[in-house]
Amino acid sequence: PQVARFEITLPEDAALTAAIPGWTVALSPDGRLLVYVGPGRLLYVRPIDRLEARPLPGTEDSDSPIFSPDGEWVAFSGGPKLSRVALSGGRAMVIAEAPQLRGATWLSNEEIIYAPSAAGNLHLVNIATGRTDTLTTLDATKGEVAHRWPTMLPNGKAFVFTVYTGAAGSHLATYTFASGEIKH
């Protein structure tokens, strides 16, 4: 692949809004769409080859957008919930409770790994059924306070995440799906 560099200038009436402690920008898997947090903490979608952005209705007071693998949906933190909305339109739908979202990554099999709160384990939610399972377990003997910020690896067989240990800091770890093994 060839490296591409470009700037994206946003109109003043739809400029980027900071989302702390979340993130404010997501790029679609095919690289053609940008979703970002704009005024009123509303999500905006913009094709990369256009200057206009349009708001996504039902995403008020949101942050931390992520794209579905097919690029047709955006999941986001809206209040105390993890929700999703179709880019083609429609109302936002709640996926799971997430009072203090600290990262999420969308799997190809209609599941999302997410950290629902500032302290605790990573969870796996089935989008169709709403069933949520605990995916990781904190190791108190190592001073682990939280598992956060999961990101799928390109091979789809594992993901990387942050292990937060309070005053001791943080480090990265990987989780392998086949074995359930966590490597620090």
C-alpha positions in Angstrom: 0.0 0.0 0.0 1.0 3.5 -0.7 1.2 6.2 2.1 -1.4 9.0 1.7 -1.4 12.3 3.6 -4.1 14.9 3.6 -5.7 17.5 5.8 -9.4 17.8 6.7 -10.7 21.2 7.3 -14.0 21.3 9.1 -16.6 24.2 8.8 -16.8 26.5 11.8 -20.4 25.5 12.5 -19.4 21.8 12.6 -16.0 21.9 14.1 -14.5 19.1 16.2 -15.5 19.0 19.9 -13.2 17.4 22.4 -14.4 14.1 24.0 -12.7 13.4 27.2 -11.9 10.7 28.2 -13.1 9.2 24.8 -12.0 9.9 21.3 -13.5 12.3 18.7 -12.8 10.8 15.3 -13.3 7.5 13.4 -12.4 6.6 9.9 -14.5 4.0 8.0 -12.8 0.7 7.2 -12.7 1.6 3.5 -11.2 5.0 4.3 -14.0 6.9 2.5 -16.0 8.3 5.5 -15.1 10.3 8.6 -17.3 10.4 11.7 -16.5 13.0 14.3 -17.9 14.6 17.4 -19.0 18.2 16.6 -21.0 21.0 18.2 -23.4 19.8 20.9 -21.4 16.6 21.1 -23.4 15.4 18.1 -21.9 12.9 15.6 -21.3 14.2 12.1 -20.5 12.1 9.0 -18.4 13.4 6.1 -17.3 11.7 3.0 -13.5 12.3 2.6 -14.0 13.6 -1.0 -16.5 16.3 0.1 -16.5 19.4 2.2 -19.9 19.1 3.7 -20.7 17.1 6.9 -24.1 16.0 8.0 -25.2 15.4 11.5 -26.4 11.9 12.6 -29.8 12.3 14.3 -30.1 10.7 17.7 -26.5 11.1 18.6 -26.7 14.1 20.8 -24.3 14.2 23.8 -22.2 11.5 22.2 -18.5 10.6 21.9 -16.1 7.8 21.0 -17.5 6.7 17.6 -16.4 3.4 16.0 -17.4 1.9 12.7 -18.8 -1.5 12.1 -16.6 -3.7 9.9 -18.9 -3.2 6.9 -18.9 0.6 7.4 -22.7 0.8 7.5 -23.1 1.5 11.3 -21.5 3.7 13.9 -21.4 2.7 17.6 -20.9 5.4 20.2 -21.0 6.4 23.8 -24.2 8.2 24.4 -24.8 9.1 28.1 -24.4 5.9 30.1 -25.0 3.6 27.2 -23.2 2.1 24.2 -25.5 2.6 21.2 -25.4 2.3 17.4 -27.0 4.1 14.5 -27.1 3.3 10.8 -25.4 5.7 8.5 -28.3 5.4 6.1 -30.6 6.8 8.7 -33.0 5.7 11.5 -33.0 6.0 15.2 -30.1 5.1 17.5 -30.4 1.8 19.3 -28.9 0.9 22.7 -26.5 -2.0 22.6 -25.4 -2.1 26.3 -25.0 -0.2 29.5 -21.7 1.7 29.6 -21.7 4.3 32.3 -18.1 5.4 31.7 -17.0 3.9 28.4 -13.3 3.4 28.2 -12.9 2.0 24.7 -14.6 -0.3 22.3 -13.7 -2.3 19.2 -16.2 -3.8 16.8 -15.6 -7.4 15.7 -16.5 -8.8 12.3 -19.1 -11.3 13.8 -21.5 -8.6 15.1 -20.0 -8.4 18.6 -18.3 -5.5 20.3 -15.6 -5.7 22.9 -15.9 -2.7 25.3 -14.9 -1.3 28.7 -18.1 -0.2 30.3 -16.5 1.7 33.1 -13.4 3.4 34.4 -12.5 0.4 36.6 -13.2 -3.3 35.7 -13.0 -5.9 33.0 -13.5 -5.9 29.3 -16.9 -7.2 28.1 -18.2 -8.8 25.0 -21.7 -7.9 23.8 -23.7 -9.6 21.1 -25.4 -6.8 19.1 -28.4 -8.9 18.0 -29.3 -10.3 21.4 -27.8 -7.8 23.8 -26.2 -10.6 25.7 -23.1 -9.3 27.5 -20.4 -11.6 28.9 -17.2 -10.7 30.9 -14.3 -11.3 28.6 -11.2 -10.5 30.8 -10.6 -10.9 34.5 -8.5 -8.4 36.5 -5.5 -9.9 38.3 -5.5 -8.2 41.7 -2.2 -9.8 42.6 -0.6 -7.6 39.9 -2.5 -4.5 41.0 -4.8 -4.4 38.0 -7.6 -1.8 38.3 -9.0 -1.8 34.8 -8.7 -3.3 31.3 -9.4 -0.5 28.8 -9.1 0.7 25.2 -9.4 -2.6 23.3 -8.3 -2.6 19.6 -8.6 -5.6 17.2 -5.5 -6.7 15.6 -5.6 -7.1 11.7 -5.5 -10.9 11.9 -8.8 -10.9 13.8 -7.5 -13.6 16.1 -6.5 -11.3 19.0 -6.8 -7.8 20.3 -4.5 -5.4 22.3 -5.7 -3.5 25.3 -4.5 -1.3 28.1 -4.0 -2.7 31.6 -4.4 0.1 34.1 -2.7 -0.4 37.5 -3.5 2.9 39.2 -0.6 4.9 40.5 1.8 2.2 39.1 0.7 3.3 35.5 -0.4 1.3 32.5 0.9 -1.3 30.1 -0.3 -3.1 27.0 -1.5 -6.7 26.9 -2.9 -9.0 24.2 -5.9 -11.4 24.4 -6.0 -14.3 22.0 -9.5 -15.6 21.2 -8.6 -19.2 20.5 -7.0 -19.8 23.9 -8.4 -16.9 26.0 -4.8 -16.2 27.0 -3.6 -12.8 28.0 0.0 -11.9 27.5 1.5 -8.9 29.2 
